[in-house]
């Protein structure tokens, strides 16, 4: 874990845990080394902070994030320093290539397969996560269900943030796109059973 990432985690913990402890279950399912892909529900803009803080005892996480965030100085420079991965909806190719490189180098990557904030809707699971697993079949897939993060942005409610990591694959998946798609979809169903879309 890099020094810059540790500093960022310190700030993130103030946001996530500053008004109450966060409950984390299943973090042991995140392997301490080797390529790992975390997929999570996406109901609030703070989900990446929550997942990063929840995974901190196991791995540094590289998130796929909207390229538009890099257009906000100095945020773009900070994201680069933290080795986050920019991606543009409709033009995922470059971002996915960078994520494939990160996985092949043995890093832990996080993707929100629904592609955007749910806003209470049930969204289609996009193909990016499955394409990553197919490209790097030794990747371990871990589901992540986040609940309670919406209250972090409100001063009226005491946050009760809960994160559950799910052991979606004990062994590497075969390099088969159809199987990868099914694995991601099954994982997202399990995640949404714990964390239904919230408006």
N, C-alpha and C positions, 0 to 999 in steps of 0.2 A: 504494500500500500504506500503510495507516494506521500511526501510531506504535504504537497498542495491539497491532495485529496483529504488527508487528515484534518487540515485546517477547514476545508469546506464542510466536512462532517461535523466539526465543532459548531459551526454556524447553523447547520441544518438541525442539529439536536436542540438548539435553543428554540427554533420554530416548532419542531415536532413534539418535543418533550418538556418545553418550558412551562406549560400549564397543567401538566399531569403526565404520569408514566404511560408509555406505550406497551401494549401486550404483544409479544412475539412468540409464535409457536412454529416448530418445524424447521428452524434455521439450520439444524444439523443435516438437512437434506441438500444443502448447498455444498458441493464438493470444495475442499480447500485449494485444489489445484486442478488444472486442466480446463478445457473449454466447457462453459456452462451457459445456458440460455434461460433466463428468467422471463416468464410471460406473466403479465398482471392485468387486472382490470384498471380502467382509467375513468374515474368519476370526478376528480378534482385536479386543478393545476398543481397541487402539492404532492401528487402521488409519487413522483420520482424521488423527492426528498424523503418521503416516508419509507420507500423501498430501500433506498441507500442506507438510511439509518438502521433499518431493521436487519440488513445484511452485513453490517459493519464488522461483526465479530468473525465473519467467515471470509469475505472477499471485498475487493474494490470492484465497483460495478460501473460499466460503461453503458450509458443510455443512448438509445436512438431518440433524437429530439428534433423538433421543427427547425428547419434551416433559418426561418425568420428570427429566431432568438439570437443568431450570430450577427444580426444587423443592428443590435442594440449595444453600442459600446458603453462600458467596458465588458459587458456580459459575454460577448463573443470570445474575447481574449481569455476570460476565465474558463469558459467551456472548453476551449482548446487546451488550456493548461491542465484541465482535468481529464483530457482525452475522451470527451464525449463525442458522439457521432451525429453530424447533421444529416437530415433527410427531408426531402420535399415531396409532399403528396402528389402523386401522378408522375413523379420522376424519382422513384425509389432506387434506381439502379446504382447510382454512385454511393448512396448511403449503405445499401446492402453489401456492396463490394467491400466497403470499409469495415462493416460488421463481420463479414466472412474472414477478412484478414485478422481481425481482433480475435475471433474464435480459433483460427488456425494457430495463432500465437499463444493460445492457452488462457485467454482472458474470459472474464464473466461479463456477459452482455445482457441488457434488459430491453425488452420490446413490449409495447402495448398493442397487441394484435388487432384491437378494434379501431386503431388508427387515429381516434380523436376522442374528446370527452363524450361520455355517454349521454349526459343531460337527461337521464331518466329513460333513455331509449334502449332497446335491445338492438345492438349493432351487428352487422356481418363481420365475421372474423376474416381479416385480410390474409393474403398468402405469404407475406414477408417472412414470418417466423418459420413456416414450413420450408421455404426456400433456403433459409440459413441452415436448418438441420440437414437438409438434403446435401448441401454443399460441404458441410463439415459433419459427417455422420457420427463421429466420436463425441459430439456434443451431448452433454447431459441436459435434459429438459426439466425445469422446475417451475411449477405453477405458483402464483403468489396472489392471495386474496387480501385486499385492503378494505377495511371498513372504518367509519368514524372520522375520516380525514377532512370531511367537509366542515366540521366544527372548528378546525384549526384557524379558519379565516373569520370566525365569529367570536366576539367577546361576550356574547350572551350565553354561551353554552360551554361547559367544561368538556374538552375533548376526551373521548374514549376511543383512542385509535387502536385498532387490532390488526395485526398482520399474521397471516397463516401461510407458510410455505408448504407446498404439496409435492410429494415424491412422484413425479410423473413418469420418470424413466429410470429404472435401476441399472439398466444396461444401455449401451449406445444403440440408437435406432439404425436400421438398415438404410442405405443411401437410396431411398425410394420416396419420390415426391408424394405419391398417394398416401403411403403410410404416415409420412410426416404430417400431411394435412389432417388426417384422422387423429393423430396424437395431439396436435395443437387444438383441434376442435373439442376433443374429449376433455382436455385440460381446461379449456375456457368454460366448458359446461360445469366442471367441478368448481371452478373459481366463482362462477356466477351463482352457483347454488349456495355459496357462503356469503357472497357479496352481490346481491341483486342490484341492477342499475338504480341509482338514486337521482332525483331531479335536482 
